[in-house]
């Protein structure tokens, strides 16, 4: 049953007796204060007005890729906000169909389309299959793609069909396997990131009846609690910002907490400090920022849905109960935040544990495959003798395959990454995104979540690698990325190899002109990286530029 907007606003417990005071001078407030209904709705209206720009209505002329997450919020808020969305929904469907016909697209593009259409009850089985259940490219965008695959599946309300590559449980298990010792999540390194941990929380929350997910969810919520700052805010990549506070609110509400919980109310206080004229700023004192405004809108929508008993990222209408134990006082930070020494010890323990984990070598894998083929051949040969079946040719083929498998170069992951590079010349390779560090307010979270950006901007640390005669700049990039275990996403065309992403940092993440370029010895070649042949001592740099 859909509850009217005014009724929902009336029951939300706010954090200050006069929300107008927050606009001018945010301050700490009690968790049991109640906002004025009109003022609370005014914030959402102002954000939509800002995102609408010169358009008469929010959805007028809106297409896929433009304010998608705000459109999702409008769908979840109800008819008062989603009216006039028919053309937009049609454009998302058309875009999704085009994406599904392409050989490869970033999984998150499909997942975003699936989530948005789910908000309007229009996500097809074909789309959620392509976005999550039968997508074999999730690893190409790392943990972020797995998290959003599960989120998209949750929102769609569709379960995987028999024989699908993935299921909701198997995707959840993959996410859980990436949890850090403190229960948090990160795209790289051993320190939990607020945004990634929050995303994992609201992805796993709808599967809380699955024991492993329930345990991982509790640990992630504890980690998120430990990451909360004294002022109630949150940091991502070392920077306190509006979006991280918003993500934490979405996560806590997904886990069953509401505004009466101190963590939620304090996070809302912190988020409100970023209010700017028409929306929200990325950092304190900054101007209104689109990404920050949209994520604040998501947080406010999540709070409203929580009062309905629903989650923001879940099947529409599915209810979530209250958490059994709602905290009223944030635990002492000195007890929750591990010291630098403790964190180091945790990381070292994790490395020791990993080193003890058994991994089959390439030789062992080859031996197992060869034996299985040979034994199957023997069985068929015996059947041939005693049952007089015409299976001799099949047996011969299996025996040949058992021997032929030894000609294959089968390696375990550790063997693959640790192999020495062959070649009689040495080249230097590096990759960085230093240009984006001062422009994080321009980031498009739909393409590059802020958690993928390294604090120092170094994506591939400068290193010397071996290369064979005739090796190209692209070959050198792949060699260095392999040595440092960094993902590279590229496509080939008539014009050569085009690098779309390195270290999960993709083109168009900071505007239409942003992407990867390369230099050799400080000069920019006029051919693709796959065509520039290197010489001894060359220095190859891949640089992310924002135009």
N, C-alpha and C positions, 0 to 999 in steps of 0.2 A: 504494500500500500504506500503510495507516494505522499509524503508529508509536505504541506505548503511551506514555501520559503520563510514566511513570517513566523510560522509556528516553530520551525527549526531554530531560527535565530533567537527566539524568546527563551529557549531552554538551554542555550549554550552558556556555560559559566565562564565569565570573562575574568580578566586579570586587573581591571582598574574600574573605578566607579564612573569615570568619565573618559570615554575613548578619545574624545577631542583633546584631552590633555596629552595623550600619547602622541598626537600629531605634532604638538609644539615642543613638548619636553618629556620624553619617555622616562619612566622611573619604575622602581620596584613596586610591586603591588601584591595584594593578598590573593590566594588562589580561590577564595570563596566569593569574590566580588562578581557582579553581574553587569555585562555591557548593555548599553542601550541598543535596542533592536535596529533602529534606523541607522545609527552610526556604524554598526557592524556591517550592515548591508552596503553602506556607502563606500567602504573600502573596496569591496568586490566590484561595485559599479564603476569606481574610478579606474581600477585596473583594466576592466573591459573597455572603458572609454579610451584609455591610453593606447591599448593594443589595436583599437579600431582605427585610430588616426583620423584620416579625412573621410573614411567610409561612413555612410549613413547608419548602418548597423554592423555589428561585429562580423556576421557571416557574409555580408555583401561583398562579392568578388573574392572571397577567401578560397584558396586552393590548398592542396596537400603541400606540406612543407612550410606553411605560414601559420604560426601560432597554433600548431597541432595540439599541444598540451593544454592550452587555454580552451580550445574547442572541446577537448575531452572533459574539462571541468564544467563547461557549459552544459554538456550532455548530462553529467551527473547531478548538476544543481536542479535540473528540471525544466519544464516547459517555458517558464518565464525567461530563461536564458538561452534555450536551445531553439527557439522558434526561428524559422528562416534558414535552417541548416541543410535543407534538402540538396542544394547545388554543391555545397561543400562535401557532403557525404558522397555524392556522386563522383566528385573529383578524386576523393581518396580511393574509392573503389577502382576507378580507372587507372590511377597511379599504381595501385597494388597489382592489378592485372599486368601492367607493363613490367613491373619489377619481377614478377614471377616468371615472365617469359625470358628474362635475361640469363646469361650463363652464370654470372656471379654478381651479386650485390651485397653490400655489408648487411649481415643478418639484422642489425638494429634498425635498418630502414624498413624491412618487412615487419619487424616486431612493433615498431611505432605505428605503422598502418593498422596492424591487428588490434592494438590497444585502443586506438582512437575509434575505429569502427565498432569495437565491442561496447564502447560507451553509448553508442547509438543503437546497439543491438543488431549490427549489420556485419559482423565478422563471419566470413564463410569458413567452412571446413578446409577448403583448399588453401586459404590464406594462412590459417593457424598451422596447418601442416607444413607449409613452406617456411613459415617463420620460426617454428619450434620443433614439431614432432618429426619431421623428415628433413631437417636442415643439417647437412653434414659439414657445414663451414663455420660452426659456432666457435671453434677454437681459433679461427683466424682473427677474431676480435676479442679473444680472451674472456675472462670471467664476466665482464660486462654483458656480453652477448648471451651467456648462459643465464644470468640473472633476469635479463629482459625476455628471454625465451620462456622462462617459468612465469614471469609476470603476465606476458601476453596470453599464455595458456590459461592462467587463473582467470583473467578478465573475459576470455572468450566463452568460458563455460563448457568448452568442448574437450572431450577426452581423446587420447590417441587411439587410432584405429588399430586393429590387430595387425601385427607385423611392422608397425612403425619403428623408425630408428630410435626414437626417444619417447618416453612417457613423462608425465609430471613428476613421478617419483624418481625416475632415473636422472632427470635434469636436476632435481633437488639434491640427489646424492652427489652429483658432480659438484654442485655449489658447496655442499657441506664439506666435501673433501678438500676444498681450498681454504677452509677456516684456519686462522692463525691460532697459536697456542692460547691467546687471551680471548678467543671467541670472535674476534673481529675479522674484517676482510680488507684486502687491498689488491690492486692490480699487480703491484710488484713490491718486493721488500717484505720485511717482517714487522712493520708497524701498521696497525689498523688505521684505515682512513674512514673518517666519519661518513662521507657520501656513499662509499662502497658498502660499508657496514649497514647503513640505513636501507640501502636498496636491497641488500640480502635479507634484511628483516622483513620488509613488506612483500618480498617474493616468497619467502618461506612461511609467512604467517597463515595463509589459507590452508597449509598442509600440516597444521599443528596436531592433527590426529595421527599423523605418521610419527612414530616414536623418535626416530633419528632427527626429523625436522623440528620436533618440539624441543629436544635437548639443544640442538644448534641454535634455535630461535632464542631460548632463554640465555644462552651464553653470549649471543650477539647483542641482546638487549642490555645485558650487564656491561658489555664492552662499551656500548654507546653511552650508557650512564657514566662510565668512567671518563669518557671523552668530553663530557659536558664541562664547560668553563664555569668559573665562579659567578660570572654575570648571566649565566644561563645559555650563552651562545655556544657555537661550535666552529672549529677550524677544519679546513681541508687544505692539504699541501702547505701547511704552516701559516695559512692566512685565514683570519676570522672573517666570515662573510655571511650574507643573508641567506644564500641558497642552502648552506649546510644546516643552519637552524631550521629552515623549512623542511629539509629532508628528514631531519630528526623528528620533527612533529609528525610527518607522514608515517614514519616508522613506529613511533610510540603508539599512535592511534591504531595502526594495523595490528599491533601486538595486544590490543585490548584496553589501553589506558585512555583516559579522557582528560579534560581540562582540570579536573580536581587533583590530578597527579602533579606533584611539584615539578617534575622534569618537563612535563608538557607546558605548564603555565609559565615556567621560567624561560623555556625556549621561545614561547610566544612573546614574552616581554622583550627578549633579545631581538627577535625578528622585527618587532614593531619599531625598533630604533633605526632601522634602515629605510623607514618611510621617506619618500621624496615626493615632490609634486606630481601627482598622477600615478604613482606606483612605488617601486622600491629600488634602492640602490644596491650595487654589488658589495661595496664596502662603505663604512661609515663616512659620511660627508660627501659621498659621490653623487652624481646625477642619477636620474631614473634610468634603470637598466632593464632591457627586455627580459633577459633570462631570469634575473632576480625577481622581477614582477610576476612572471608566470609561475615560478616555483613558490613564491609567497601565496599566490592564488591557489595553488595546489594544496598548500598547507591549510589554508582557511577552508577550502572545500573538504579536506580530510576531517577537520574538526566538526564541520556540519554533518557530514556523513556518519561520523562516530556517534553523534547524538541520535541518529536514526538507527544505530546499531549496525552500520555497514563500514566497509573499508573503501579507501579511495581506489586502490588497484585490486579489484576482485569482481566477480560476476555481479552485475547489478541486482540489487534486492537480496543478496545473500547476507545473512546477519552474522554478527560476531558478538560473543558475550563479553561481559566485564572480566577483567583480569582478577584472579582470586585475591591477590595481595597488592593493593594500590599503595605506593609509598607516599608519604606526606612530607618527609624531610629528605633532602639529598644527602647520601652518605658522605662522610668526611673524605675530601679529595686525597688527603695524605694516605688514607688506607686503600683507596681504589687505584690511584695512578701509580704504576710501577716505576721505580727509580730507574735511572739510566743503567745502573749495574744490574738490576733485576731484569730489565728488558734484554740486556746482552746475554745474561745467563739463560733466559728463555729461548733466545735465538740459537745459542750454542746447543742447548738441549734438543731443540728441533732438528738441528743439523746432525747430531749424534744419532737421534732416532732414525732419521732418513737414511743415514749411512748403514744402519743395521737392517733396513728393509730389503728383503730379497728381491733381486731383479735378474731375470733370465738373460743370459748373454746371447749374442747373435749366434754363436756356435750351438748353444743348447736349443735355441728356437729352431735352427736348421735341422738339428738331430731329431727333435720331436716330430717335425713335419715329415722328414725322410722316413722315420720308423713307422709312422701312421700310414703313409702311402705304401710302404713295403709290406706291412702286415695285412693291409687290405688286399694287396695283390696276392699274398699267400693264401688268404681265405678264399678268394675267388678261384685260385688254382686248385685248391682242395675240392671246392664245389664242382669244378670242372671234371675232376677225376672221378669222384664218387657219384655225382648226379648226372654226369655226361651232358652238362650244359655248355653251350658255345660261348664261353667267357674268356677264352685264351687270349684274344686280342686285347681285351680290357686289362687283363693281368699284366700283359707285356707293357702296356701303356703306363700302368701304375708303377711297375718296376723302373721304367725309364724315368718317370717323374721323380721317383725316390732318389735316383742318382742325379738327375738334372737340378734338383733343388740346391745341391752343393755348389752349383755354378752361380747362384744368386748371391748378391752382397747384402745379407740380412744382418742388421745391427740393432741393438737395444738403444733406447733414447740416450743413455749416458755414453755409449760407444759412439753414437752418431755425433754428439756434441763435442766429445773429447778427442775426436780423430785429429791427427796432425795434418795440416794443410800441405799438399804437395805443390812443388813449383820451384823454379830456379831464380825467381826474383822476389824482392820484398817491396810491398807498398803499404802506405799508411792510410787508415780509414777512420772516419769519425762521423757522427750524426748528432745534430743538436736542434733544439727548438727555442733557443735563447730569445728570439724575437717576440715570443708570446708572453714572456714573464711580466712585462710591463703593460700588457693588453688583455689581461684576463677578463676584463669587463666585456670584451667582444666575443668571448667564447660561445659557441653553439653547443649546448650540452647534449643535444640530440645526436650530434656527430662525434664530439670528443668530450666525454665527461671530464670535469676538471681533475678528477683523480688520476687520469692517465698522464698528466703533465708532470714530469719530474721536477723536484724543487730547484735543482741547479740547472735545469734545461738540457742536461746531457742525456741523450737517448742511447747512443753508442759511444762509449768512452774511446778516445783516440787509441788506436792499437796498430801494431805492425802485423801484417799477415802475408803468407806466402801465396804467390800467384804464378801460374804457368804462362809461358809465352802465348800471346794472343788473348790473354784475359782482359775483360772489359771492366769499366767502372762498376757496372751492375754486379759482375762476378765478385768483385772485391767487397761490395756491400753485403752480398749474401754470405760470403765467407766470414766477415766480421760479425754479422748478425748471428750466425750459427755459433760462433765461439762465445758470444755473450748472451746467447739464448734470447734474442730479441726477434719478435715477429715482424715479417715484411709482407706487405700486401701489394701485389703488382698485377698489371695486365699487359698483354702484348697486342700490338696493332701493326698496321702497315707502316707506321712511323717509328716503330721500335718498342722497347720496353718502357712502360710508364709506371712509376712508383706511386701508389695511392696512399700508402700508410706505412709508417715505421714505428714500432713500439706502441701500436694501437692509436697513434696520432694520425688522423686522416685529413685529406684535402677538404677544403670548404669548412673547416672547423672554426675559422676565425674570419669568415667573410668569403665572398665569391672569388677573390683573388688569392686566397691562402692555399698553400700546398708545398710539396717538396721540390726543391731544385738541387742541382749538384754542381760542384766546382772541382777542377783538377788543377792543383798548384796555383790556386787563387783565381783561376780564369773559368768563365762559364762557357763550355763547349756548345757548338750549334747543332749537335747530334744527340740522340738519346743515350742514356747511360749504358744501354746494351750494345751500342755501336762504337763507343769510344775505347780504343785499345790502349792499354796502359804500358808504361815503360818502367824500368827499374827506378825505385825511389820516388815514384809519383805519390802525391798526397791527395786523397779523395775525400771531399767533404759533402755530406748531404745536409742541407739546411732547410728548415721549415720557415717559409716566408709568409707574411700576412698582407703583402701587397702595399 
